[in-house]
Amino acid sequence: MQVEYAGVLTQPASGRHKPTHETVFSQDRKREDMSQRQLPIILALGTTQTLAWASSYYLPAILADPIAHDLGVSSNWIFGAFSASLVISAMLGPRVGRQIDLVGGRQVLSLSNLTMAAGLALLGFSHSVPVMVLAWLLLGVGMTLGLYDAAFAALGRIYGTEARGSITGITLMAGFASTIGWPLTAWGLSHVGWRETCFAWAAAHIVIGLPLNFFMLPAVKGAKAAAAEAIKPHIPIDRTMILLAFTFAAAWTVTGAMAAHLPRILEATGATPLAAISAGALVGPAQVGARIFEASFLSRYHPLLSTRLACITHPIGAAILAIFGGGAASVFALFHGSGNGVLTIARGTLPLAIFGPKDYGYRLGIIGAPARMAQAFAPLAFGLLIDVMGGKVLIVSSALSLAALAALYLVRPERRPA
C-alpha cells in the first residue's frame, strides 16, 4: 500500500501489520480528541503570542525616540540594544528548543512571561544607558523563551506531525500584534508616558500571559525524569539543514529590513509620505489574509510549496513598484505582506514536515539561529544601503528572496528518517 502526502509517495515499513478495526477506531478517537483540544490552546497561545510580540519586538518603533530623549542619547543606542537582544535570542534558541523537547512548552513559555515582565519593568526604571541595555538583553532572553519558535516547538511537542493547523492558528491571531500593539503603545506614550507604558506591558504579562501559558498548556508527564536522563541529541548539519537555515536567514533579512524601513523605501520610489504610511498599514492585513489562504487551501499541499510561493511575492511586488512607481506602493505592500505571513508559518511547518517531531524544538533553534542574527543586523545594513541606493535597494531585497527560492528548489520534500 502506498500513502500519498502532498504528492510524495511513501511505502510503509516492511514487517508492519495492517491496522485492525480497533486500531483505526482508536486513531480516529485520538484525532477527534486532539481536534477538540486544539482550539483552546490555539486561542491561548494566539493571545500570549500577540502580547509577547507587541511588548517586545514591536516596542522600539514607538518608544525608541522618547526613551533616547529621556536618556540624552541618540535613538541608535536603543536600536543597537534591540539588535543585541536579537543576537542573544539567536544564541539561546537551540538550548530553549531542546528544553521544550524535554519538558514541553508550559514551563518555558510561562518563564517567558516572567522574564519579559522583568525586562519591561527594568526598562521602565532605566535612567542610564547601561541599565537600558541590560533591560533589552533581559528582553532578548524573554523573546527566546516566548516568541514563535518556542510556541511552535511547544505545539510540536503536544501534537507531533499534526501541529501544522495549530501553528497556522496562532500566527493568524498574532499577525495582529503590530496592529494592536502599536496603537496601544502610542496611546500609553501620549497619556501616561513611556515608563508607565512599559510597566503596563509588564503587568499584562503577569495578569494575562502567565495564567494562559501555565494553565492552558498541558504538563508533560515524567518531564523531570526525562530531562534528568536526557542526552544531548546529535543533529547533523547536513545539506537540508543548511539549505533551510539559508532560506530563512535570507527571508528574515528582508523581513527585518522592511519592518524598519518600508515607509522610507516607498518614499524613495516616489510615493508621498501619506501613501507610504498607508501602504505600510496594509502589511498586517495582507499577512493575515495570506495565512487564511494557507490554512484553507495550501494546507492540503506540502509546506514546501507554500514556502516557495511566499519567497516569490516580494520580488513580484518590487517589479510592479519599479514599473509603475510610487503609485503602486500599496500593491507592493500587499505582495510583501502576504509572502511574509506565509513565511512565518513555514518556519515552523517546513522543518516539521521534513524531519518530523523528534527533537523538533532543538532543530528549530538551530535552523532559526542564522535568521535571528540576520534579522538583528538587517535594519542597520539596509539603512546604509538606502543612503546609497535609495529605492533601488529593493533589487538587493528581491535578490535575497530569489536566492531563498533557489535554495528551496534544492530541498527534497520527503520525510527524513529519524
HELIX and SHEET records of a PDB file:
HELIX    1   1 HIS A   21  ALA A   54  1                                  34    
HELIX    2   2 PRO A   60  LEU A   71  1                                  12    
HELIX    3   3 SER A   75  VAL A  103  1                                  29    
HELIX    4   4 GLY A  105  GLY A  124  1                                  20    
HELIX    5   5 VAL A  129  GLY A  146  1                                  18    
HELIX    6   6 TYR A  148  TYR A  159  1                                  12    
HELIX    7   7 GLY A  160  ALA A  163  5                                   4    
HELIX    8   8 ARG A  164  ALA A  174  1                                  11    
HELIX    9   9 ALA A  177  HIS A  191  1                                  15    
HELIX   10  10 TRP A  194  ALA A  204  1                                  11    
HELIX   11  11 HIS A  205  GLY A  209  3                                   5    
HELIX   12  12 LEU A  210  MET A  216  1                                   7    
HELIX   13  13 ALA A  223  GLU A  229  1                                   7    
HELIX   14  14 ARG A  239  ALA A  268  1                                  30    
HELIX   15  15 PRO A  273  GLY A  280  1                                   8    
HELIX   16  16 VAL A  283  SER A  296  1                                  14    
HELIX   17  17 LEU A  298  ARG A  300  5                                   3    
HELIX   18  18 PRO A  303  PHE A  324  1                                  22    
HELIX   19  19 GLY A  325  ALA A  328  5                                   4    
HELIX   20  20 ALA A  329  PHE A  355  1                                  27    
HELIX   21  21 TYR A  360  MET A  389  1                                  30    
HELIX   22  22 GLY A  390  LYS A  392  5                                   3    
HELIX   23  23 VAL A  393  LEU A  408  1                                  16    
SHEET    1   A 2 VAL A   3  TYR A   5  0                                        
SHEET    2   A 2 VAL A   8  THR A  10 -1                                        
END                                                                             
